[in-house]
Amino acid sequence: MALHELLRRDEQAAAFYETLHPSVKEIVDGFSGDILSGEDLYAVANNAMTQRLQDYGALFDDGDTWPD
């Protein structure tokens, strides 16, 4: 509930939240009770983005050591 309160009262945090990819929002929403400030939101979102990029990177890793 803390995240939704933050988004209601902090326009900058709400604007940032709206720019997040849906898969990142899913992770951020899972931590909603722990997000009490804009700084908390940015930290959780940054970690979530890192996690998702690592997940997506594995999709494109074909193990090829180009160029040979």
C-alpha positions as CSV (number, residue, x, y, z in Angstrom):
1,M,0.0,0.0,0.0
2,A,2.9,2.3,0.6
3,L,3.8,2.5,-3.1
4,H,0.4,3.5,-4.1
5,E,0.3,6.3,-1.5
6,L,3.7,7.5,-2.7
7,L,2.5,7.6,-6.3
8,R,-0.6,9.5,-5.2
9,R,1.4,12.2,-3.4
10,D,4.6,12.4,-5.5
11,E,4.1,13.4,-9.1
12,Q,7.8,12.8,-10.0
13,A,7.7,9.3,-8.6
14,A,4.4,8.6,-10.4
15,A,5.8,9.9,-13.7
16,F,8.9,7.7,-13.2
17,Y,6.7,4.6,-12.3
18,E,4.7,5.1,-15.5
19,T,7.9,4.9,-17.7
20,L,8.8,1.5,-16.3
21,H,8.5,-1.6,-18.5
22,P,5.5,-3.8,-17.4
23,S,7.9,-6.6,-16.4
24,V,9.8,-4.2,-14.2
25,K,6.5,-2.8,-12.7
26,E,5.6,-6.4,-11.8
27,I,8.7,-6.7,-9.7
28,V,8.3,-3.2,-8.2
29,D,4.7,-3.9,-7.3
30,G,5.9,-7.0,-5.4
31,F,7.9,-4.7,-3.1
32,S,5.1,-2.1,-2.8
33,G,4.9,-2.3,1.0
34,D,8.7,-1.6,1.3
35,I,8.6,1.5,-0.9
36,L,8.2,4.6,1.2
37,S,10.0,7.2,-0.8
38,G,11.1,8.2,-4.2
39,E,14.6,6.9,-3.4
40,D,13.2,3.5,-2.4
41,L,11.2,3.4,-5.7
42,Y,14.3,4.3,-7.8
43,A,16.4,1.7,-6.0
44,V,13.9,-1.1,-6.3
45,A,13.2,-0.2,-10.0
46,N,17.0,-0.1,-10.7
47,N,17.4,-3.6,-9.2
48,A,14.4,-4.9,-11.1
49,M,15.6,-3.5,-14.4
50,T,19.0,-5.1,-13.8
51,Q,17.3,-8.4,-13.1
52,R,15.1,-8.2,-16.2
53,L,18.0,-7.2,-18.5
54,Q,19.9,-10.2,-17.2
55,D,16.9,-12.4,-17.8
56,Y,16.4,-11.0,-21.4
57,G,20.1,-11.2,-22.1
58,A,20.0,-15.0,-21.6
59,L,17.5,-15.1,-24.4
60,F,20.0,-13.7,-26.9
61,D,23.1,-15.6,-25.7
62,D,23.9,-18.2,-28.3
63,G,27.2,-19.0,-26.8
64,D,29.0,-17.9,-30.0
65,T,32.3,-16.2,-29.4
66,W,32.0,-13.8,-32.4
67,P,34.2,-12.8,-34.0
68,D,36.4,-15.9,-34.3
